[in-house]
Amino acid sequence: MAKSLEPCPYLGLANNQNSCYPFQTTDHRCYRATPAQWIELGHQESFCLGDKFKECPRFARPAVYAAPEEPAVTPSKTGGVPLSPAQGGEGKGGWKIAEEEPAPEETSGYDEYGEDTSGGLRSMLVAVLGGLILAVLILGGVIAYRNLFSNKGPLGMATPAPTKTKVTTPVPTLEATPTRVALATPTEVPPTPSALSAVVIASDGAKVRKEPKTSSVQVGSLIKGQQVEVLERDVPGESVTLAGFGTSDKWLKIRVKGGTLTGYVWSKLLEIK
């Protein structure tokens, strides 16, 4: 199995030391010295992203190397292809993929029929407010009129109050009908199966592929002793024979703990805990 080029183990993002991109970007920082230092794009291409990081002046003498001043730039939001972590570093869980943030939805101020909703709303509010004021004025006039002419006529003469006749309407008696309520039967909730984990037992590590076969695209790699989550076990795939491990056509679908990298690994290279 051919090994892919690995980045410098001290390469990381400004907000995450354990992740980096497979290309030069202003988001990268060098954690060889403390505090982390900004890295020029040309320096990243020459040393950090290839197998020549041991020739880097920062890598050889971090206390002597003077870091350049960081320019005022906007961090890149371009995504990348997930690759394998650095061998011998602090154990990166794979290349981090940045996602584009959705643009805010713009509102035009017009409805689906092309009418201006903002101006129409203001006109409607003004009309409602005017109607309320008119209703209050009318109600005040009615109350004042009733208070003025309640017991006297137009010339101040007493007006006899009308006689009210009380009419009693019989109220029918309704018999209450008992209602039967069905009691709900409690439903047993099945227990949630605990997540499985596995550890890499192959000394050369293991490759993570997009499909359960050796000819599939490699999306990452694991090192010996690294723990992963088992999403599916005994997945049928390509039969592989490897010295010291035997023959098997079973694969495991895994996910790197603490990351988003998922894929398939030949089952003989992992031990399920």
Buried (B, 14 or more C-beta within 10 A) or exposed (E): EEEEEBBBBBBBBEEEBBBBBBBBBBBBBBBBBEEBBBBBEEBBEBBBBBBEBEEBEBBEEBEEBEBEEEEEEEEBEEEBEBBBBBBEBEBBBBBBBBEEEEEEEEEEEEEEEEEEBEEEEEEEEEEEEEEEEEEEEEEEEEEEEEEEEEEEEEEEEEEEEEEEEEEEEEEEEEEEEEEEEEEEEEEEEEEEEEEBBBBBEBEEBBBBBEBBBEEBEBBBBBBEEBBBBBBEBEBEBBEBEEEEBEEBBBBBBBBBEEBEBBBBBBBBBBEEE
